[in-house]
């Protein structure tokens, strides 16, 4: 019994000491809270100021990235145009028409590349598309003896497709002209010359066609930036190389 009373007495004293400690802690916390409240208010204001600055900075950076992406896209357009031998304006028109027909740009570019190459071969009396183009009555050269533009020849192809009533035969001919992209290209060419021209001129009506001069200018800018990047990269590498012995000794 005595031991029990002693334990209760110790517990009571400990509880009273804890209460005093909590009161003191509460007073300290209250004072700290007031000062902390003012400090936190300043922090919040600073955070919002920083947020505003970061938003502005992100906007500038985002715009810069947008410009960079646009330059790269136009540069790619110019290089593909040169590779295919198709005017950049016509390539833009074909790309919009292909997107409206649900055809991926890569499939269109490959189809145009194969058609241009095979039409050139057929004009020399060779190649896989020679018989198909002859069967469809497609004239390959102009009065000057040069290969006609891809746009003009595809207009004739589109018109010829409207006279082929058998879908299987139309697909066979398309495969000869465009290889595996033939199925996709039929979706652009199955409405005849007027349908194709209507799809191509839609890009002009939207005002999204970049001039050949603009595309060429962007290509030159990108090439200059590439040269500049390579120059700085070479300078950096040479500097690192010259410091290598000293860094090795230091290590």
C-alpha positions, 0 to 999 in steps of 0.5 A: 500500500505504501509503495502504491502511495509513493508511485501516485505521489511521484505521478502527481508531481510529474503531471504538475511539472508537465503542466508547467512545462506545457504552459511555458512552451505555450507562452514561447510558442505564442511569442514565436507564432507572432514573429513567425507569422510576420516572417511567413507573411514576408515569405509568402509575398516573396514566393508570389513575387518569385512565382510572377517572375518565374511565370514571366521567365517561363513565358519568354523561355516557352516562346524561345522554344516555340521559335526554335521548334518552328525554325527546325520545322521550316528547315526540315521542310526546305531540306525535304523539298530539295530532296524530293525535287518538289517546290516547298509551297507544293510540299506544304499543300500536299502535307495539309491535304494528307493530314486532312485525309488522315495520312501521316506526313512521313507516309506522304513524303515517302510516297512523293519521293517514290513517285518522283523517282519512278516518274523520272525513271519512266521518262527514260523508259525504265523503272517499275512505274513505266507500264502503269504510267503508260496505261494511265496515259500520264504525260511525263515531260513537257514541251521543253523535254523536261520532267513535268512538276510532281503536282501536275503529274499527280493531277493527271494521276488523280483524274486517271484514277476516277476512270478505273472502276475496279478498286483492286486495279486502282490499288495495283496501279497505286502500288506501282506508282507509290509502293507501300504508300499507295493505299494512303495516296489513293485517299488524296487522289480518288476525287480526280484533278478538281478534288486534288486541287481543291485540297491543295488550294485550301492551304492557300486559303488558310494563308499558311503557305511560306514562300520559297524565300522564307524557307530558304532564309530559315535554312541559312539561319539554321545552318549558321547556328549549326556552324556556331554551335560546332565552333563553340564545341570545338573551342570547349574541347580544345580548352578541356584538352589543354587543361588535361595535364594540369587536371591529371596532376591535380587529381 
